[in-house]
Amino acid sequence: MDSIISVLQYVWRYLMLVRITDVLDIAIMSFAIYKLLRLVRSTRAENILKGVVIFILALWLSSILNLRGINYILSYVVEWGVLALFIVFQPELRRGLEQLGSKNIRLLRFLSPEQQSTELEKAIDQTVIACTEMSKTRTGVLIVFERRLLLNDMLRSGTTLDAAVSSELLKNIFFVKAPMHDGAVIIRNGRILGAGCMLPLSKNVNLSRDLGMRHRAGIGMSENSDAVVVIVSEETGSISVAIGGMLKRHLMPETLEKLLKNELMPTAEAEEQPSQKSVWLDRLRRMKGGSDDE
């Protein structure tokens, strides 16, 4: 019993030495490590990170076992290892910085929320109209709706534009003999910023063999970003949407419009939910009032 009390007293004295800044320091470090692990998860960086851990363990064991030759070589490699890690992890680091920057820029968008919401809603309506018409003519379509993660690298691979979204413009871009019909259109805040853009192909080996390069590019874009990708098959004319590496196929125009608004305009959907809730509450009150009258 005395030993337990002494241990508790020691722990209490240790906790009294902990300051608020220490807790904040640990919380920030934990959050940074968590974000880093999420960034390298399910990418080639995950395997590279495992190799780095194995390398550090080998260095530690060579020091414990007094293997001087191996320890000398590994220690020499460590001097250049930091620079090598920056080179190897360059795509992942750039992606993380883009995510951080895009979140900060997103805070500035509240300066004109109504105008952007109107442009985005118009862009969705015009996209649905264009996809419906091009689905009937079996015209291949690949449209990327950018969200929080900026797609500047993809924009540089195509032709830079700055135009309002219209069904006529989309049909002209994806016309079979048009010079930019093979690439993707990228839409940001309801405006077309680029056309003929090249997208990364999906690395998922479990995809159906029926899916062509256009679908694989759309899925790959959704795997590497938070974008919403609309695809129209050139072979069948079916409309699909790729989100988070998942593909929703054979969509009707009404379903496409609802899906895009749910994904790209969540605030509008959130505003509709309280009204639906109030309707149910009114119904319950009426039922209760009717039972009381009886």
N, C-alpha and C positions, 0 to 999 in steps of 0.2 A: 504493500500500500504506500509506504514511504517513497519507494522508487517511482511509482506512478505520479505521486504528487510532485516529486522533484523534476520529473520530465515535463509535467504540465507547467510548472513554474519557469523552467528553461524556455519552453515554447512561448509562454506569455512574454517573457523578457525579450525574446527575439522579435515577436510581433510588435512590441512597443517601439522597436528601432526602425520599423518599416514606415516610410513616409508616403504621403499621397503621390509625390512625384515618382517614387519607385514603382508604385502600382501602375501609374500611367505609363511609365517606361516599359514595363513588362507587357502591358496591354497593347501598346503600339507595335512592339517587336512581334508579339504573337499574331497580330492582325497581318503584319507584313509577311511573316512566314506562311500564314494560311493562304494569302493571296498568291504568293510565289508557288506554293504547291498546287493550287488550283490552275495556275497558268501553265505549268508544265505537265499537268495530268492529261492523259490520252493523246499526247503528242510524242514526236521523236525525242523531245527534250527529256522525257521521263526516263528513257533508257540511258541517255547520256548522264543524267543525274545519278542513276544507279552505278554507272561506271566510275563516276567521281567518288562516290561513297566507298566502293571497293578499293579504289586507288588509295584513299586515306587510310583505310584499314590495313592495307599492305604496308604503307609507310610506318604505321604505328607498330605493327608486328615485327617489322625489320629492326626497329629501334629496340623493342623489348628483347628480341632474340639475339641482338648484337650482330646482325648481318650487315657489316659495314659497307661492303660493296654495293649491295642492293639499296641500302639506306642512302648512300651517297648519290646514286643515280636518281632515285626517287626525289631526294631533296633538291637536286639540280632541276628536275622537271617542274617542281612546285613553283620555282621562281618565274617560269614562263606560263604556269598554269592559269593564273588569273587572266592574263591577256588572251590566252586560248579560249577560256570560258566565255569571255565577252564576244569573241568572234563566233563561237559555236552557237551561243544563245542569242545572237543578234536579232533574228526574226521574232523570237518570243519577247525579248526586251522591248523591241520597237512596238509590238502589239500591246504590251502592257502600258507603255507610255502613251500610245494613242488612246487606249481606254481611259486613262487618267485625264488626258487632255480633253477628250470628248465629253466627259462628265462635267468638267469645269465649264466648258463652252455651253453645255446644255442649260446651265443656270442662267445664262444671258438670254435664253429664248423666251423667258417669261415676260420680257419687255413688250412683246407683241403676240400674245397667245392666240387672240381671236383671228388675226390675219393668217397665221400659220395653220391654225386648225381648219380655216375655210379653204386654204390652198390644198391642204392634205386631203380633205374630204372631196374636193373637186378632182384631185389627182386619182383618188381611188375610183370614183365614178367613171372617169374617162378611161382608166385602165380596164375596168370591167367591160365597158362597151367595146373597147378595142380587142380585148381577148375573146369576147363572145363572137365578134365578126371574124377574127382571124382563125378561130377554132373551126368555123364553118368552111373556110377555104383551106384549112390545114396548113397554115403558115406558122413556121417555128418562131416562138417568142421566148425571150429570157429577160425578165424585168426584176431588178433588185431594189427593194425599198430599204434604204439605210435607216438605222435607228441610232443607238448610242455610240457604237463603234464606227468611227469614220473610215471610209473606204478610199482614202486618197491614193493608195498604191494601185488599186484597180482602175481608178479614174485616169491615172497617168498612162495606162496601157491602151486607152482608147482615144476617142475624139472628144475634146472638152466642149460642152454646151452650157447654156444657161437659158432654158426655155420653160414656159408653162406646159404642163402635161395636157395633151389633147389626144383624142382617139385618132384623128387624122395624122398627127405627127408620128405617133407610135406605128401606125400602119405603113407610113412612108419609110420609117427606119427599118422595119422588119420585112419590107417588100423583098421578094426573092432576089431580084437583080440589083438591089441597093448595096452600096459598098460596105455598109455597117450592119447588115442583117445577121451576120454570123456571130457577132458579139452580144454583149449584154447592155441594157440600158440601166443606169443607176439614177435613182430618184432620191433627193434629199430635201426634206421639208416641203414636199409637194412640188418640187421643180426638177426637171431633168438636167443633171450636171454632166453626164457623159453617155456616149453611145459607142458601140463596137468595142466594149471593154472585155478583156480576157479574165476569166474567173478560174480559181484553182479547182482541179478535179477532186472528187471524193476519193479517199483512200480506203473506204469501206469495201472489203472483199465479199461481203454478203449481199450486196445489191443484186437485184434481179437482172438477168441478162437481157431482158426486154428493154431496159433503160439505155438510151443512147447518150452521146457525149453532152448534149444540152441538159439532160436531167442530172447527169453526174456532176456537171459544172455547177448547177443550181444547188444540189445537195452539198457539194464541197464548199460553196460560199456560205451556206447556212451552218456548216460545221466549224468554219474558221471565224465566224462573226455572229452577231445577233440579228442579222438582216433577215427580212422576209422576201423570199424569191418566188416569183410567179413564172410558171413554165407552161407553154403550149406545145404539144407534141406535133412535129411535122408529119409523122407517119399516121397517127390516129386522130389528131385534132383535139385530144382530151386536155383539159386544164388541170394543172397540179400546182401545189404550193409547198415549198420546202422551208421548214422552220426547225432550227436546232438539230440538223442532221436527219430529221424525219420528213418523209414525203407523203403528202395527202393528195391522192390521185382521183381522177374522174369527178371533178367538182362541177356543179351547176353554177351558172352565173350568180344566182341569188346566194348560194353558199360561199362563193368566192368573195362577193361584196361583204357579207357578214363576217367572214374570217379576217379579211383585211382590216375592217374597222375595229374588230375586237383586238387585233394585234397592234395596230398602228395608232389607234385612238382609244386607249383604255380609259381616259378621263371621261369621255362621253358615255362609255358604258357604265362607268361608276356612278355617273349622275342619274342614269336611268334606273339603277337598282333601288334607291330609296323610294322612287315613285311606285315601283312594283310592290315594294314592301308595304307601302301605305294602302295600296289596293287590297292586299290580303288582310290587313288590319281592319279595313272598313267592312270587308265581308264577314270577318269574325264578329265584329260589333253588331252587324245586322242580324247574324244568326243568334247571337246572344240576346239581342233585343227582342227577336221573334219568339224565342223560348220563354223570355220573361213575360211577354204579353199573353202567351197561351197559359 
